[in-house]
Amino acid sequence: MVRDGRPPADAIRNYAGHGLAAITAAHARSLNQAVARDPQPEEPAHGVVYGRKKSGGVGGKLRDGATWVVTPLQSEIG
């Protein structure tokens, strides 16, 4: 998105009321997860985190390592 000059909110333009959080690939990999680009027709910058199940502590650690880029409230405003 940065390379294309698109603002982060553009990733959720069709999802009013939703937010956007980010994690680094390094953080996901540190939890034995893999990351890959996963372009979708509606979002060419889409990515995916895959690996063992996110149950147990993995999901929480991913969450704890995330930062809000666009909070849900911001996306409702504009």
DSSP file (Angstrom, degrees, kcal/mol; ACC not computed):
  #  RESIDUE AA STRUCTURE BP1 BP2  ACC     N-H-->O    O-->H-N    N-H-->O    O-->H-N    TCO  KAPPA ALPHA  PHI   PSI    X-CA   Y-CA   Z-CA
    1    1 A M      >       0   0    0      0, 0.0     5,-2.8     0, 0.0     4,-0.4   0.000 360.0 360.0 360.0 -41.2    0.0    0.0    0.0
    2    2 A V  T > 5 +     0   0    0      1,-0.2     3,-1.6     3,-0.2     0, 0.0   0.943 360.0  52.0 -61.0 -46.8    2.8    2.4    0.8
    3    3 A R  T 3 5S+     0   0    0      1,-0.3    -1,-0.2     2,-0.1     0, 0.0   0.856 112.4  46.2 -57.5 -35.7    4.5    1.6   -2.5
    4    4 A D  T 3 5S-     0   0    0      2,-0.1    -1,-0.3     1,-0.0    -2,-0.2   0.427 114.1-117.1 -88.6   0.6    1.2    2.4   -4.3
    5    5 A G  T < 5 +     0   0    0     -3,-1.6    -3,-0.2    -4,-0.4    -2,-0.1   0.798  63.9 147.7  70.6  28.4    0.7    5.6   -2.3
    6    6 A R      < -     0   0    0     -5,-2.8    -1,-0.2     2,-0.0    -2,-0.1  -0.795  47.7-123.1 -99.6 138.7   -2.5    4.3   -0.7
    7    7 A P    >   -     0   0    0      0, 0.0     3,-1.8     0, 0.0     4,-0.4  -0.456  26.1-114.2 -73.9 152.1   -3.6    5.3    2.8
    8    8 A P  G >  S+     0   0    0      0, 0.0     3,-2.0     0, 0.0     4,-0.4   0.853 112.9  65.1 -54.7 -37.9   -4.2    2.4    5.3
    9    9 A A  G >  S+     0   0    0      1,-0.3     3,-1.1     2,-0.2    61,-0.0   0.724  86.0  73.7 -60.6 -19.8   -7.9    3.2    5.6
   10   10 A D  G X  S+     0   0    0     -3,-1.8     3,-1.2     1,-0.2    -1,-0.3   0.800  85.0  65.7 -63.9 -27.5   -8.2    2.2    1.9
   11   11 A A  G <  S+     0   0    0     -3,-2.0    -1,-0.2    -4,-0.4     3,-0.2   0.754 111.5  33.5 -66.7 -24.3   -7.8   -1.5    2.9
   12   12 A I  G X  S+     0   0    0     -3,-1.1     3,-2.3    -4,-0.4    -1,-0.3   0.065  77.9 124.0-118.3  24.0  -11.1   -1.4    4.8
   13   13 A R  T <  S+     0   0    0     -3,-1.2     3,-0.2     1,-0.3    -1,-0.1   0.785  79.0  46.1 -56.9 -29.3  -13.0    1.0    2.6
   14   14 A N  T 3  S+     0   0    0     -4,-0.2    -1,-0.3     1,-0.2     2,-0.3   0.261 101.2  72.7 -97.0  11.7  -15.8   -1.6    2.1
   15   15 A Y    X   -     0   0    0     -3,-2.3     3,-2.1     3,-0.1    -1,-0.2  -0.570  69.8-165.1-128.4  68.2  -16.0   -2.5    5.8
   16   16 A A  T 3  S+     0   0    0      1,-0.3    60,-0.1    -2,-0.3     3,-0.1  -0.243  76.4  20.8 -55.2 136.5  -17.7    0.4    7.6
   17   17 A G  T 3  S+     0   0    0      1,-0.3    -1,-0.3    55,-0.2     2,-0.2   0.309 100.1 113.2  87.1  -8.4  -17.2    0.1   11.4
   18   18 A H    <   -     0   0    0     -3,-2.1    -1,-0.3    -6,-0.2     2,-0.2  -0.545  53.5-144.1 -92.3 161.1  -14.2   -2.2   11.2
   19   19 A G        -     0   0    0     -2,-0.2     2,-0.4    -3,-0.1    52,-0.2  -0.632   7.2-130.4-114.4 177.1  -10.7   -1.4   12.2
   20   20 A L  E     -A   70   0A   0     50,-3.2    49,-3.3    -2,-0.2    50,-2.2  -0.988  21.8-177.7-134.1 122.3   -7.3   -2.3   10.8
   21   21 A A  E     -A   68   0A   0     -2,-0.4     2,-0.4    47,-0.3    47,-0.2  -0.829  10.9-149.5-115.8 157.6   -4.5   -3.6   12.9
   22   22 A A  E     -A   67   0A   0     45,-2.5    45,-2.1    -2,-0.3     2,-0.3  -0.965  13.3-179.6-130.3 145.0   -0.9   -4.5   11.9
   23   23 A I        -     0   0    0     -2,-0.4     2,-0.3    43,-0.2    43,-0.1  -0.910  31.9-111.3-128.7 162.0    1.7   -7.0   12.9
   24   24 A T     >  -     0   0    0     -2,-0.3     4,-1.9    41,-0.3     5,-0.2  -0.653  18.3-125.8 -91.2 153.6    5.1   -7.5   11.6
   25   25 A A  H  > S+     0   0    0     -2,-0.3     4,-2.8     1,-0.2     5,-0.2   0.880 112.8  58.3 -61.0 -37.6    6.1  -10.6    9.6
   26   26 A A  H  > S+     0   0    0      1,-0.2     4,-1.9     2,-0.2    -1,-0.2   0.891 104.3  50.6 -61.2 -39.5    9.0  -11.1   12.1
   27   27 A H  H  > S+     0   0    0      2,-0.2     4,-0.6     1,-0.2    -1,-0.2   0.941 111.8  46.6 -64.3 -46.6    6.5  -11.2   15.0
   28   28 A A  H ><>S+     0   0    0     -4,-1.9     5,-1.9     1,-0.2     3,-1.2   0.922 112.4  50.4 -60.9 -43.8    4.4  -13.8   13.3
   29   29 A R  H ><5S+     0   0    0     -4,-2.8     3,-1.9     1,-0.3    -1,-0.2   0.840 101.2  62.1 -64.9 -32.4    7.5  -15.9   12.4
   30   30 A S  H 3<5S+     0   0    0     -4,-1.9    -1,-0.3     1,-0.3    -2,-0.2   0.710 103.3  51.8 -65.8 -17.5    8.7  -15.7   16.0
   31   31 A L  T <<5S-     0   0    0     -3,-1.2    -1,-0.3    -4,-0.6    -2,-0.2   0.074 126.6-101.7-103.3  21.3    5.5  -17.6   16.9
   32   32 A N  T < 5S+     0   0    0     -3,-1.9    20,-0.6     1,-0.2     2,-0.3   0.813  81.9 132.3  61.7  33.0    6.2  -20.3   14.3
   33   33 A Q  E   < -B   51   0B   0     -5,-1.9     2,-0.3    18,-0.2    -1,-0.2  -0.797  48.7-137.7-107.4 155.5    3.7  -18.8   11.9
   34   34 A A  E     -B   50   0B   0     16,-4.1    16,-2.8    -2,-0.3     2,-0.4  -0.807  12.7-154.8-109.7 155.4    4.4  -18.2    8.2
   35   35 A V  E     +B   49   0B   0     -2,-0.3     2,-0.3    14,-0.2    14,-0.2  -0.955  16.3 167.4-129.5 149.3    3.3  -15.1    6.3
   36   36 A A  E     -B   48   0B   0     12,-1.9    12,-2.4    -2,-0.4     2,-0.2  -0.993  40.6 -97.9-155.3 154.1    2.7  -14.6    2.6
   37   37 A R  E     -B   47   0B   0     -2,-0.3    10,-0.3    10,-0.2     9,-0.1  -0.516  34.7-178.5 -68.2 144.5    1.2  -12.2    0.2
   38   38 A D        -     0   0    0      8,-3.0     8,-0.1    -2,-0.2     9,-0.1  -0.448  11.1-161.8-145.3  63.9   -2.4  -13.1   -0.7
   39   39 A P        -     0   0    0      0, 0.0     6,-0.1     0, 0.0     8,-0.0  -0.200   6.7-165.7 -55.3 136.3   -3.6  -10.6   -3.2
   40   40 A Q  B >   -C   43   0C   0      3,-2.1     3,-0.7     1,-0.1     6,-0.2  -0.873  32.4-112.8-118.6 154.6   -7.4  -10.5   -3.5
   41   41 A P  T 3  S+     0   0    0      0, 0.0    -1,-0.1     0, 0.0     0, 0.0   0.884 120.4  40.1 -54.6 -39.6   -9.4   -8.8   -6.3
   42   42 A E  T 3  S+     0   0    0      1,-0.3     0, 0.0     2,-0.0     0, 0.0   0.632 129.7  28.4 -86.4 -12.6  -10.8   -6.2   -3.9
   43   43 A E  B X   -C   40   0C   0     -3,-0.7    -3,-2.1     1,-0.1     3,-1.6  -0.716  57.6-176.9-150.6  94.9   -7.4   -5.8   -2.0
   44   44 A P  T 3  S+     0   0    0      0, 0.0    -6,-0.1     0, 0.0    -1,-0.1   0.684  86.2  58.6 -65.9 -17.3   -4.2   -6.4   -3.8
   45   45 A A  T 3  S+     0   0    0     -6,-0.1   -34,-0.0    -7,-0.1    -2,-0.0   0.317  77.4 132.7 -93.7   8.7   -2.2   -5.7   -0.6
   46   46 A H    <   -     0   0    0     -3,-1.6    -8,-3.0    -6,-0.2     2,-0.3  -0.276  33.2-174.6 -62.3 143.5   -3.9   -8.5    1.3
   47   47 A G  E     -B   37   0B   0    -10,-0.3     2,-0.4    -9,-0.1   -10,-0.2  -0.869  11.5-143.2-133.2 168.6   -1.7  -10.9    3.2
   48   48 A V  E     -B   36   0B   0    -12,-2.4   -12,-1.9    -2,-0.3     2,-0.5  -0.990   4.5-150.7-138.0 143.7   -2.2  -14.1    5.2
   49   49 A V  E     +B   35   0B   0     -2,-0.4     2,-0.3   -14,-0.2   -14,-0.2  -0.965  31.3 167.7-109.3 124.6   -0.7  -15.6    8.4
   50   50 A Y  E     +B   34   0B   0    -16,-2.8   -16,-4.1    -2,-0.5     2,-0.3  -0.923  17.3  91.4-138.1 164.0   -0.7  -19.4    8.4
   51   51 A G  E    S-B   33   0B   0     -2,-0.3   -18,-0.2   -18,-0.2     3,-0.1  -0.986  76.9  -1.0 149.7-153.6    0.8  -22.2   10.3
   52   52 A R  S    S-     0   0    0    -20,-0.6     0, 0.0    -2,-0.3     0, 0.0  -0.100  98.7 -63.3 -60.8 169.5   -0.3  -24.2   13.3
   53   53 A K        -     0   0    0      1,-0.1     5,-0.2    -3,-0.1    -1,-0.1  -0.123  38.2-133.6 -54.9 149.5   -3.6  -23.4   14.9
   54   54 A K  S   >S+     0   0    0      4,-0.1     5,-1.7    -3,-0.1     6,-0.2   0.306  71.1 113.3 -88.2   9.1   -3.9  -20.0   16.4
   55   55 A S  T > 5 +     0   0    0      3,-0.2     3,-1.2     4,-0.1     4,-0.2  -0.144  63.2  25.1 -74.1 176.3   -5.5  -21.4   19.6
   56   56 A G  T 3>5S-     0   0    0      1,-0.2     4,-0.6     2,-0.1     3,-0.1  -0.486 131.9 -23.9  69.1-136.8   -3.8  -21.4   22.9
   57   57 A G  H 3>5S+     0   0    0     -2,-0.2     4,-2.3     1,-0.2    -1,-0.2   0.636 122.0  78.8 -86.1 -14.0   -1.3  -18.7   23.4
   58   58 A V  H <>5S+     0   0    0     -3,-1.2     4,-2.5     1,-0.2     5,-0.2   0.938  94.2  47.1 -64.0 -47.8   -0.5  -18.0   19.7
   59   59 A G  H  ><S+     0   0    0     -5,-1.7     4,-2.5    -4,-0.2    -1,-0.2   0.912 114.0  48.2 -59.7 -43.2   -3.6  -16.0   18.9
   60   60 A G  H  X S+     0   0    0     -4,-0.6     4,-2.9    -6,-0.2    -1,-0.2   0.878 110.9  50.5 -65.4 -37.9   -3.2  -13.9   22.0
   61   61 A K  H  X S+     0   0    0     -4,-2.3     4,-1.4     2,-0.2    -1,-0.2   0.873 110.0  50.1 -69.8 -35.6    0.5  -13.3   21.3
   62   62 A L  H  < S+     0   0    0     -4,-2.5     4,-0.4    -5,-0.2     3,-0.3   0.945 113.4  46.9 -62.3 -46.5   -0.3  -12.2   17.7
   63   63 A R  H >< S+     0   0    0     -4,-2.5     3,-1.5     1,-0.2    -2,-0.2   0.924 110.2  52.0 -59.1 -46.1   -3.0   -9.8   19.2
   64   64 A D  H 3< S+     0   0    0     -4,-2.9    -1,-0.2     1,-0.3    -2,-0.2   0.766 109.0  51.1 -66.0 -24.6   -0.6   -8.5   21.8
   65   65 A G  T 3< S+     0   0    0     -4,-1.4    -1,-0.3    -3,-0.3   -41,-0.3   0.446  94.1  98.3 -89.8  -0.6    2.0   -7.7   19.1
   66   66 A A    <   -     0   0    0     -3,-1.5     2,-0.4    -4,-0.4   -43,-0.2  -0.522  55.8-157.7 -88.4 154.4   -0.5   -5.8   16.9
   67   67 A T  E     -A   22   0A   0    -45,-2.1   -45,-2.5    -2,-0.2     2,-0.3  -0.982  26.1-109.5-127.4 143.8   -0.9   -2.1   16.7
   68   68 A W  E     +A   21   0A   0     -2,-0.4   -47,-0.3   -47,-0.2     3,-0.2  -0.537  32.9 173.1 -70.2 132.5   -4.0   -0.3   15.6
   69   69 A V  E    S+     0   0A   0    -49,-3.3     2,-0.4     1,-0.4   -48,-0.2   0.734  82.7  11.0-101.8 -44.1   -3.5    1.4   12.2
   70   70 A V  E    S-A   20   0A   0    -50,-2.2   -50,-3.2   -62,-0.1    -1,-0.4  -0.965  81.9-143.2-134.1 116.8   -7.2    2.5   11.9
   71   71 A T     >  -     0   0    0     -2,-0.4     4,-1.8   -52,-0.2     3,-0.2  -0.420  26.6-111.5 -75.0 156.5   -9.4    2.1   14.9
   72   72 A P  H  > S+     0   0    0      0, 0.0     4,-1.4     0, 0.0   -55,-0.2   0.883 119.3  54.6 -55.1 -38.6  -13.0    1.0   14.4
   73   73 A L  H  > S+     0   0    0      1,-0.2     4,-1.6     2,-0.2     3,-0.3   0.912 104.9  53.0 -62.6 -42.3  -14.2    4.4   15.5
   74   74 A Q  H  > S+     0   0    0      1,-0.2     4,-2.1    -3,-0.2    -1,-0.2   0.884 106.4  52.7 -60.6 -38.6  -12.0    6.2   12.9
   75   75 A S  H  < S+     0   0    0     -4,-1.8    -1,-0.2     1,-0.2    -2,-0.2   0.815 107.0  52.5 -71.1 -27.7  -13.4    4.1   10.1
   76   76 A E  H  < S+     0   0    0     -4,-1.4    -1,-0.2    -3,-0.3    -2,-0.2   0.845 109.8  50.4 -71.1 -32.9  -17.0    5.0   11.1
   77   77 A I  H  <        0   0    0     -4,-1.6    -2,-0.2    -5,-0.1    -1,-0.2   0.874 360.0 360.0 -74.7 -38.7  -16.0    8.7   11.0
   78   78 A G     <        0   0    0     -4,-2.1    -3,-0.2    -5,-0.2    -2,-0.1   0.470 360.0 360.0 169.6 360.0  -14.5    8.7    7.7
